[in-house]
Amino acid sequence: SSSFKDDIYLAIGAFAEPQRESLLATYRDCLPADNAPPGAHVGNAFTVACKGIGDRQFLTCAVDLVKKTVTVTLAAGIAHHYFTDSYAFLSVTDADGNILLSYDVIGSQNQPAKTWVLPLSGYGGE
């Protein structure tokens, strides 16, 4: 699949010259046909981080397209003391429109640490 080709290309890019050129030659039949560097939004794992007061990361959403999971992690504590209402809202909906997670972070409210691992379908649309 082309996503694996992109992964190989990205992994080879992490090596220094001249090893990188050697690996590109060795695996050229496994690389994308256009052989152009993939864009910033290419890969199998993506993370969205929500930060509060003092740049403190209070909510993380990690999408893993290989494991077909979305892992949402809420850090214990207060997101932002000055926001007495909703500071961040997260909703995860599956491909069929079913709400898997709906969570509202109230800025000034102490949040307990929580982790949710949610499934992704194999056909997308989430």
Secondary structure as GFF3:
##gff-version 3
##sequence-region A 1 126
A	DSSP	alpha_helix	2	13	.	.	.	ID=ss1
A	DSSP	alpha_helix	19	26	.	.	.	ID=ss2
A	DSSP	three_ten_helix	28	30	.	.	.	ID=ss3
A	DSSP	beta_strand	45	51	.	.	.	ID=ss4
A	DSSP	three_ten_helix	53	55	.	.	.	ID=ss5
A	DSSP	beta_strand	57	64	.	.	.	ID=ss6
A	DSSP	beta_strand	69	74	.	.	.	ID=ss7
A	DSSP	beta_strand	86	93	.	.	.	ID=ss8
A	DSSP	beta_strand	99	106	.	.	.	ID=ss9
A	DSSP	beta_strand	114	119	.	.	.	ID=ss10
###
